[in-house]
C-alpha cells in the first residue's frame, strides 16, 4: 500500500498526527515532502510532521519549490515556538 494511503488511515485508528523522517537509504523510499504533499491533498484533519530534511543533496531553489507546493496544499509551520 502506498505511503499516502497509509497516512490517510491514521484518523481511523484514533491518531491526529503522523511524523515521518527523511531517509537517504534505501533509495526506494519516497521523499517525505512529496509524500506529505500527496497526503495533504487528500485530508485536512491530520497534522503532518517531519524531522529536519537534509538540504545538502538539493539545490536551495528545489527546496523552496517543494516548500511552496506543500504550503499551497496544507498549512505549513513549525512545531516549536519561534525563538528569533
Jmol script that loads the backbone (N, CA, C; Angstrom):
load data "model"
ATOM      1  N   UNK A   1       0.852  -1.178   0.000  1.00  0.00           N
ATOM      2  CA  UNK A   1       0.000   0.000   0.000  1.00  0.00           C
ATOM      3  C   UNK A   1       0.899   1.242   0.000  1.00  0.00           C
ATOM      4  N   UNK A   2       0.635   2.200  -0.875  1.00  0.00           N
ATOM      5  CA  UNK A   2       1.450   3.418  -0.907  1.00  0.00           C
ATOM      6  C   UNK A   2       1.378   4.174   0.423  1.00  0.00           C
ATOM      7  N   UNK A   3       2.438   4.900   0.717  1.00  0.00           N
ATOM      8  CA  UNK A   3       2.508   5.645   1.977  1.00  0.00           C
ATOM      9  C   UNK A   3       1.360   6.624   2.144  1.00  0.00           C
ATOM     10  N   UNK A   4       0.956   7.318   1.075  1.00  0.00           N
ATOM     11  CA  UNK A   4      -0.130   8.304   1.185  1.00  0.00           C
ATOM     12  C   UNK A   4      -1.408   7.621   1.649  1.00  0.00           C
ATOM     13  N   UNK A   5      -1.708   6.467   1.127  1.00  0.00           N
ATOM     14  CA  UNK A   5      -2.907   5.734   1.549  1.00  0.00           C
ATOM     15  C   UNK A   5      -2.825   5.350   3.020  1.00  0.00           C
ATOM     16  N   UNK A   6      -1.645   4.968   3.472  1.00  0.00           N
ATOM     17  CA  UNK A   6      -1.471   4.626   4.884  1.00  0.00           C
ATOM     18  C   UNK A   6      -1.646   5.849   5.775  1.00  0.00           C
ATOM     19  N   UNK A   7      -1.133   6.994   5.340  1.00  0.00           N
ATOM     20  CA  UNK A   7      -1.274   8.221   6.119  1.00  0.00           C
ATOM     21  C   UNK A   7      -2.745   8.574   6.291  1.00  0.00           C
ATOM     22  N   UNK A   8      -3.526   8.399   5.258  1.00  0.00           N
ATOM     23  CA  UNK A   8      -4.941   8.749   5.333  1.00  0.00           C
ATOM     24  C   UNK A   8      -5.747   7.790   6.210  1.00  0.00           C
ATOM     25  N   UNK A   9      -5.167   6.668   6.612  1.00  0.00           N
ATOM     26  CA  UNK A   9      -5.828   5.749   7.532  1.00  0.00           C
ATOM     27  C   UNK A   9      -5.569   6.100   8.999  1.00  0.00           C
ATOM     28  N   UNK A  10      -4.659   7.019   9.251  1.00  0.00           N
ATOM     29  CA  UNK A  10      -4.278   7.377  10.619  1.00  0.00           C
ATOM     30  C   UNK A  10      -5.480   7.779  11.486  1.00  0.00           C
ATOM     31  N   UNK A  11      -6.385   8.658  11.024  1.00  0.00           N
ATOM     32  CA  UNK A  11      -7.514   9.038  11.881  1.00  0.00           C
ATOM     33  C   UNK A  11      -8.436   7.871  12.245  1.00  0.00           C
ATOM     34  N   UNK A  12      -8.503   6.864  11.412  1.00  0.00           N
ATOM     35  CA  UNK A  12      -9.348   5.713  11.694  1.00  0.00           C
ATOM     36  C   UNK A  12      -8.870   4.931  12.913  1.00  0.00           C
ATOM     37  N   UNK A  13      -7.604   5.123  13.262  1.00  0.00           N
ATOM     38  CA  UNK A  13      -7.022   4.440  14.417  1.00  0.00           C
ATOM     39  C   UNK A  13      -6.926   5.352  15.642  1.00  0.00           C
ATOM     40  N   UNK A  14      -7.566   6.522  15.568  1.00  0.00           N
ATOM     41  CA  UNK A  14      -7.621   7.422  16.707  1.00  0.00           C
ATOM     42  C   UNK A  14      -6.476   8.407  16.841  1.00  0.00           C
ATOM     43  N   UNK A  15      -5.594   8.469  15.856  1.00  0.00           N
ATOM     44  CA  UNK A  15      -4.480   9.410  15.905  1.00  0.00           C
ATOM     45  C   UNK A  15      -4.833  10.683  15.143  1.00  0.00           C
ATOM     46  N   UNK A  16      -4.221  11.797  15.546  1.00  0.00           N
ATOM     47  CA  UNK A  16      -4.476  13.069  14.867  1.00  0.00           C
ATOM     48  C   UNK A  16      -3.236  13.598  14.154  1.00  0.00           C
ATOM     49  N   UNK A  17      -2.101  12.914  14.320  1.00  0.00           N
ATOM     50  CA  UNK A  17      -0.892  13.378  13.655  1.00  0.00           C
ATOM     51  C   UNK A  17      -0.010  12.200  13.262  1.00  0.00           C
ATOM     52  N   UNK A  18       0.870  12.481  12.338  1.00  0.00           N
ATOM     53  CA  UNK A  18       1.851  11.485  11.906  1.00  0.00           C
ATOM     54  C   UNK A  18       3.157  12.211  11.624  1.00  0.00           C
ATOM     55  N   UNK A  19       4.246  11.557  11.944  1.00  0.00           N
ATOM     56  CA  UNK A  19       5.562  12.121  11.704  1.00  0.00           C
ATOM     57  C   UNK A  19       6.388  11.107  10.924  1.00  0.00           C
ATOM     58  N   UNK A  20       7.004  11.577   9.869  1.00  0.00           N
ATOM     59  CA  UNK A  20       7.892  10.738   9.062  1.00  0.00           C
ATOM     60  C   UNK A  20       9.276  11.349   9.071  1.00  0.00           C
ATOM     61  N   UNK A  21      10.262  10.510   8.956  1.00  0.00           N
ATOM     62  CA  UNK A  21      11.626  11.020   8.875  1.00  0.00           C
ATOM     63  C   UNK A  21      12.154  10.847   7.466  1.00  0.00           C
ATOM     64  N   UNK A  22      13.107  11.662   7.133  1.00  0.00           N
ATOM     65  CA  UNK A  22      13.732  11.573   5.820  1.00  0.00           C
ATOM     66  C   UNK A  22      14.851  10.556   5.888  1.00  0.00           C
ATOM     67  N   UNK A  23      14.809   9.609   4.999  1.00  0.00           N
ATOM     68  CA  UNK A  23      15.862   8.600   4.925  1.00  0.00           C
ATOM     69  C   UNK A  23      16.532   8.667   3.564  1.00  0.00           C
ATOM     70  N   UNK A  24      17.829   8.757   3.560  1.00  0.00           N
ATOM     71  CA  UNK A  24      18.548   8.763   2.297  1.00  0.00           C
ATOM     72  C   UNK A  24      18.665   7.351   1.730  1.00  0.00           C
ATOM     73  N   UNK A  25      18.686   6.364   2.598  1.00  0.00           N
ATOM     74  CA  UNK A  25      18.792   4.972   2.172  1.00  0.00           C
ATOM     75  C   UNK A  25      17.691   4.186   2.852  1.00  0.00           C
ATOM     76  N   UNK A  26      17.072   3.254   2.301  1.00  0.00           N
ATOM     77  CA  UNK A  26      17.233   2.825   0.915  1.00  0.00           C
ATOM     78  C   UNK A  26      16.562   3.802  -0.043  1.00  0.00           C
ATOM     79  N   UNK A  27      17.002   3.773  -1.256  1.00  0.00           N
ATOM     80  CA  UNK A  27      16.525   4.735  -2.244  1.00  0.00           C
ATOM     81  C   UNK A  27      15.109   4.462  -2.728  1.00  0.00           C
ATOM     82  N   UNK A  28      14.526   3.341  -2.363  1.00  0.00           N
ATOM     83  CA  UNK A  28      13.180   3.041  -2.838  1.00  0.00           C
ATOM     84  C   UNK A  28      12.103   3.724  -1.993  1.00  0.00           C
ATOM     85  N   UNK A  29      12.489   4.454  -0.945  1.00  0.00           N
ATOM     86  CA  UNK A  29      11.523   5.188  -0.146  1.00  0.00           C
ATOM     87  C   UNK A  29      11.258   6.550  -0.784  1.00  0.00           C
ATOM     88  N   UNK A  30      10.006   6.989  -0.791  1.00  0.00           N
ATOM     89  CA  UNK A  30       9.700   8.283  -1.405  1.00  0.00           C
ATOM     90  C   UNK A  30      10.165   9.444  -0.537  1.00  0.00           C
ATOM     91  N   UNK A  31      10.307  10.582  -1.156  1.00  0.00           N
ATOM     92  CA  UNK A  31      10.679  11.814  -0.478  1.00  0.00           C
ATOM     93  C   UNK A  31       9.579  12.212   0.515  1.00  0.00           C
ATOM     94  N   UNK A  32       9.962  12.636   1.714  1.00  0.00           N
ATOM     95  CA  UNK A  32       8.994  12.965   2.762  1.00  0.00           C
ATOM     96  C   UNK A  32       8.104  14.140   2.354  1.00  0.00           C
ATOM     97  N   UNK A  33       8.688  15.214   1.834  1.00  0.00           N
ATOM     98  CA  UNK A  33       7.881  16.383   1.480  1.00  0.00           C
ATOM     99  C   UNK A  33       6.897  16.074   0.352  1.00  0.00           C
ATOM    100  N   UNK A  34       7.315  15.277  -0.599  1.00  0.00           N
ATOM    101  CA  UNK A  34       6.419  14.885  -1.683  1.00  0.00           C
ATOM    102  C   UNK A  34       5.300  13.994  -1.156  1.00  0.00           C
ATOM    103  N   UNK A  35       5.634  13.074  -0.257  1.00  0.00           N
ATOM    104  CA  UNK A  35       4.624  12.210   0.355  1.00  0.00           C
ATOM    105  C   UNK A  35       3.611  13.035   1.127  1.00  0.00           C
ATOM    106  N   UNK A  36       4.086  14.005   1.905  1.00  0.00           N
ATOM    107  CA  UNK A  36       3.169  14.867   2.650  1.00  0.00           C
ATOM    108  C   UNK A  36       2.305  15.714   1.725  1.00  0.00           C
ATOM    109  N   UNK A  37       2.839  16.118   0.595  1.00  0.00           N
ATOM    110  CA  UNK A  37       2.028  16.876  -0.371  1.00  0.00           C
ATOM    111  C   UNK A  37       0.856  16.035  -0.853  1.00  0.00           C
ATOM    112  N   UNK A  38       1.115  14.783  -1.151  1.00  0.00           N
ATOM    113  CA  UNK A  38       0.045  13.889  -1.585  1.00  0.00           C
ATOM    114  C   UNK A  38      -0.981  13.656  -0.495  1.00  0.00           C
ATOM    115  N   UNK A  39      -0.515  13.488   0.737  1.00  0.00           N
ATOM    116  CA  UNK A  39      -1.431  13.274   1.857  1.00  0.00           C
ATOM    117  C   UNK A  39      -2.244  14.531   2.155  1.00  0.00           C
ATOM    118  N   UNK A  40      -1.606  15.682   2.101  1.00  0.00           N
ATOM    119  CA  UNK A  40      -2.300  16.939   2.389  1.00  0.00           C
ATOM    120  C   UNK A  40      -3.389  17.229   1.364  1.00  0.00           C
ATOM    121  N   UNK A  41      -3.186  16.772   0.145  1.00  0.00           N
ATOM    122  CA  UNK A  41      -4.193  16.987  -0.893  1.00  0.00           C
ATOM    123  C   UNK A  41      -5.439  16.143  -0.643  1.00  0.00           C
ATOM    124  N   UNK A  42      -5.312  15.093   0.169  1.00  0.00           N
ATOM    125  CA  UNK A  42      -6.434  14.172   0.388  1.00  0.00           C
ATOM    126  C   UNK A  42      -7.078  14.298   1.763  1.00  0.00           C
ATOM    127  N   UNK A  43      -6.477  15.062   2.667  1.00  0.00           N
ATOM    128  CA  UNK A  43      -7.035  15.172   4.015  1.00  0.00           C
ATOM    129  C   UNK A  43      -6.733  16.535   4.603  1.00  0.00           C
ATOM    130  N   UNK A  44      -7.546  16.950   5.537  1.00  0.00           N
ATOM    131  CA  UNK A  44      -7.282  18.207   6.235  1.00  0.00           C
ATOM    132  C   UNK A  44      -7.342  18.018   7.743  1.00  0.00           C
ATOM    133  N   UNK A  45      -7.457  16.775   8.208  1.00  0.00           N
ATOM    134  CA  UNK A  45      -7.618  16.541   9.637  1.00  0.00           C
ATOM    135  C   UNK A  45      -6.396  15.899  10.284  1.00  0.00           C
ATOM    136  N   UNK A  46      -5.361  15.625   9.523  1.00  0.00           N
ATOM    137  CA  UNK A  46      -4.156  15.006  10.057  1.00  0.00           C
ATOM    138  C   UNK A  46      -3.047  16.054  10.122  1.00  0.00           C
ATOM    139  N   UNK A  47      -2.405  16.156  11.276  1.00  0.00           N
ATOM    140  CA  UNK A  47      -1.219  17.002  11.389  1.00  0.00           C
ATOM    141  C   UNK A  47      -0.030  16.203  10.883  1.00  0.00           C
ATOM    142  N   UNK A  48       0.735  16.797   9.995  1.00  0.00           N
ATOM    143  CA  UNK A  48       1.882  16.125   9.387  1.00  0.00           C
ATOM    144  C   UNK A  48       3.167  16.736   9.927  1.00  0.00           C
ATOM    145  N   UNK A  49       4.094  15.895  10.312  1.00  0.00           N
ATOM    146  CA  UNK A  49       5.361  16.389  10.839  1.00  0.00           C
ATOM    147  C   UNK A  49       6.536  15.609  10.303  1.00  0.00           C
ATOM    148  N   UNK A  50       7.647  16.282  10.177  1.00  0.00           N
ATOM    149  CA  UNK A  50       8.875  15.633   9.731  1.00  0.00           C
ATOM    150  C   UNK A  50      10.040  16.158  10.545  1.00  0.00           C
ATOM    151  N   UNK A  51      11.063  15.369  10.636  1.00  0.00           N
ATOM    152  CA  UNK A  51      12.273  15.859  11.272  1.00  0.00           C
ATOM    153  C   UNK A  51      12.984  16.763  10.262  1.00  0.00           C
ATOM    154  N   UNK A  52      14.160  17.152  10.585  1.00  0.00           N
ATOM    155  CA  UNK A  52      14.892  18.050   9.697  1.00  0.00           C
ATOM    156  C   UNK A  52      15.141  17.354   8.365  1.00  0.00           C
ATOM    157  N   UNK A  53      14.800  18.033   7.298  1.00  0.00           N
ATOM    158  CA  UNK A  53      15.023  17.494   5.954  1.00  0.00           C
ATOM    159  C   UNK A  53      16.401  17.961   5.494  1.00  0.00           C
ATOM    160  N   UNK A  54      17.281  17.043   5.124  1.00  0.00           N
ATOM    161  CA  UNK A  54      18.626  17.449   4.715  1.00  0.00           C
ATOM    162  C   UNK A  54      18.605  18.296   3.451  1.00  0.00           C
ATOM    163  N   UNK A  55      19.398  19.335   3.472  1.00  0.00           N
ATOM    164  CA  UNK A  55      19.455  20.239   2.322  1.00  0.00           C
ATOM    165  C   UNK A  55      20.665  20.004   1.433  1.00  0.00           C
ATOM    166  N   UNK A  56      21.668  19.316   1.945  1.00  0.00           N
ATOM    167  CA  UNK A  56      22.910  19.184   1.173  1.00  0.00           C
ATOM    168  C   UNK A  56      22.750  18.500  -0.181  1.00  0.00           C
ATOM    169  N   UNK A  57      21.835  17.526  -0.377  1.00  0.00           N
ATOM    170  CA  UNK A  57      21.755  16.927  -1.715  1.00  0.00           C
ATOM    171  C   UNK A  57      20.820  17.683  -2.658  1.00  0.00           C
ATOM    172  N   UNK A  58      20.241  18.794  -2.198  1.00  0.00           N
ATOM    173  CA  UNK A  58      19.250  19.508  -3.001  1.00  0.00           C
ATOM    174  C   UNK A  58      19.656  20.955  -3.194  1.00  0.00           C
ATOM    175  N   UNK A  59      19.332  21.459  -4.343  1.00  0.00           N
ATOM    176  CA  UNK A  59      19.562  22.879  -4.605  1.00  0.00           C
ATOM    177  C   UNK A  59      18.547  23.686  -3.796  1.00  0.00           C
ATOM    178  N   UNK A  60      18.944  24.844  -3.265  1.00  0.00           N
ATOM    179  CA  UNK A  60      18.014  25.652  -2.477  1.00  0.00           C
ATOM    180  C   UNK A  60      16.721  26.012  -3.216  1.00  0.00           C
ATOM    181  N   UNK A  61      16.785  26.206  -4.513  1.00  0.00           N
ATOM    182  CA  UNK A  61      15.572  26.523  -5.266  1.00  0.00           C
ATOM    183  C   UNK A  61      14.610  25.338  -5.321  1.00  0.00           C
ATOM    184  N   UNK A  62      15.153  24.135  -5.366  1.00  0.00           N
ATOM    185  CA  UNK A  62      14.301  22.945  -5.355  1.00  0.00           C
ATOM    186  C   UNK A  62      13.603  22.827  -4.007  1.00  0.00           C
ATOM    187  N   UNK A  63      14.335  23.064  -2.925  1.00  0.00           N
ATOM    188  CA  UNK A  63      13.726  23.037  -1.597  1.00  0.00           C
ATOM    189  C   UNK A  63      12.629  24.085  -1.478  1.00  0.00           C
ATOM    190  N   UNK A  64      12.886  25.278  -2.002  1.00  0.00           N
ATOM    191  CA  UNK A  64      11.886  26.350  -1.954  1.00  0.00           C
ATOM    192  C   UNK A  64      10.644  25.976  -2.766  1.00  0.00           C
ATOM    193  N   UNK A  65      10.841  25.359  -3.919  1.00  0.00           N
ATOM    194  CA  UNK A  65       9.703  24.930  -4.734  1.00  0.00           C
ATOM    195  C   UNK A  65       8.876  23.869  -4.010  1.00  0.00           C
ATOM    196  N   UNK A  66       9.543  22.921  -3.384  1.00  0.00           N
ATOM    197  CA  UNK A  66       8.825  21.886  -2.641  1.00  0.00           C
ATOM    198  C   UNK A  66       8.047  22.497  -1.473  1.00  0.00           C
ATOM    199  N   UNK A  67       8.674  23.399  -0.750  1.00  0.00           N
ATOM    200  CA  UNK A  67       8.010  24.033   0.387  1.00  0.00           C
ATOM    201  C   UNK A  67       6.806  24.849  -0.075  1.00  0.00           C
ATOM    202  N   UNK A  68       6.931  25.548  -1.179  1.00  0.00           N
ATOM    203  CA  UNK A  68       5.825  26.343  -1.709  1.00  0.00           C
ATOM    204  C   UNK A  68       4.667  25.450  -2.146  1.00  0.00           C
ATOM    205  N   UNK A  69       4.980  24.353  -2.805  1.00  0.00           N
ATOM    206  CA  UNK A  69       3.925  23.422  -3.231  1.00  0.00           C
ATOM    207  C   UNK A  69       3.216  22.821  -2.019  1.00  0.00           C
ATOM    208  N   UNK A  70       3.968  22.435  -1.007  1.00  0.00           N
ATOM    209  CA  UNK A  70       3.364  21.876   0.203  1.00  0.00           C
ATOM    210  C   UNK A  70       2.540  22.936   0.928  1.00  0.00           C
ATOM    211  N   UNK A  71       3.014  24.170   0.933  1.00  0.00           N
ATOM    212  CA  UNK A  71       2.273  25.257   1.564  1.00  0.00           C
ATOM    213  C   UNK A  71       0.937  25.485   0.868  1.00  0.00           C
ATOM    214  N   UNK A  72       0.904  25.343  -0.443  1.00  0.00           N
ATOM    215  CA  UNK A  72      -0.347  25.513  -1.185  1.00  0.00           C
ATOM    216  C   UNK A  72      -1.364  24.423  -0.847  1.00  0.00           C
ATOM    217  N   UNK A  73      -0.894  23.259  -0.464  1.00  0.00           N
ATOM    218  CA  UNK A  73      -1.782  22.135  -0.172  1.00  0.00           C
ATOM    219  C   UNK A  73      -2.141  22.011   1.297  1.00  0.00           C
ATOM    220  N   UNK A  74      -1.304  22.527   2.169  1.00  0.00           N
ATOM    221  CA  UNK A  74      -1.525  22.357   3.611  1.00  0.00           C
ATOM    222  C   UNK A  74      -1.000  23.570   4.353  1.00  0.00           C
ATOM    223  N   UNK A  75      -1.493  23.741   5.560  1.00  0.00           N
ATOM    224  CA  UNK A  75      -0.981  24.806   6.419  1.00  0.00           C
ATOM    225  C   UNK A  75       0.383  24.359   6.915  1.00  0.00           C
ATOM    226  N   UNK A  76       1.393  25.123   6.600  1.00  0.00           N
ATOM    227  CA  UNK A  76       2.759  24.744   6.928  1.00  0.00           C
ATOM    228  C   UNK A  76       3.283  25.642   8.038  1.00  0.00           C
ATOM    229  N   UNK A  77       3.961  25.046   8.982  1.00  0.00           N
ATOM    230  CA  UNK A  77       4.556  25.809  10.062  1.00  0.00           C
ATOM    231  C   UNK A  77       5.565  24.963  10.801  1.00  0.00           C
ATOM    232  N   UNK A  78       6.004  25.465  11.937  1.00  0.00           N
ATOM    233  CA  UNK A  78       6.955  24.717  12.746  1.00  0.00           C
ATOM    234  C   UNK A  78       6.258  24.177  13.984  1.00  0.00           C
ATOM    235  N   UNK A  79       6.864  23.199  14.591  1.00  0.00           N
ATOM    236  CA  UNK A  79       6.282  22.593  15.777  1.00  0.00           C
ATOM    237  C   UNK A  79       6.794  23.213  17.061  1.00  0.00           C
ATOM    238  N   UNK A  80       7.712  24.159  16.931  1.00  0.00           N
ATOM    239  CA  UNK A  80       8.286  24.790  18.115  1.00  0.00           C
ATOM    240  C   UNK A  80       8.001  26.283  18.103  1.00  0.00           C
ATOM    241  N   UNK A  81       8.046  26.888  19.279  1.00  0.00           N
ATOM    242  CA  UNK A  81       7.844  28.320  19.405  1.00  0.00           C
ATOM    243  C   UNK A  81       9.012  29.057  18.756  1.00  0.00           C
ATOM    244  N   UNK A  82       8.688  30.073  18.021  1.00  0.00           N
ATOM    245  CA  UNK A  82       9.734  30.850  17.357  1.00  0.00           C
ATOM    246  C   UNK A  82      10.617  31.531  18.393  1.00  0.00           C
ATOM    247  N   UNK A  83      11.906  31.408  18.237  1.00  0.00           N
ATOM    248  CA  UNK A  83      12.849  31.959  19.200  1.00  0.00           C
ATOM    249  C   UNK A  83      13.399  33.309  18.775  1.00  0.00           C
ATOM    250  N   UNK A  84      13.417  33.555  17.497  1.00  0.00           N
ATOM    251  CA  UNK A  84      14.011  34.799  16.991  1.00  0.00           C
ATOM    252  C   UNK A  84      12.939  35.627  16.306  1.00  0.00           C
TER     253      UNK A  84
END
end "model"
wireframe off; spacefill off
backbone 0.3
color backbone group
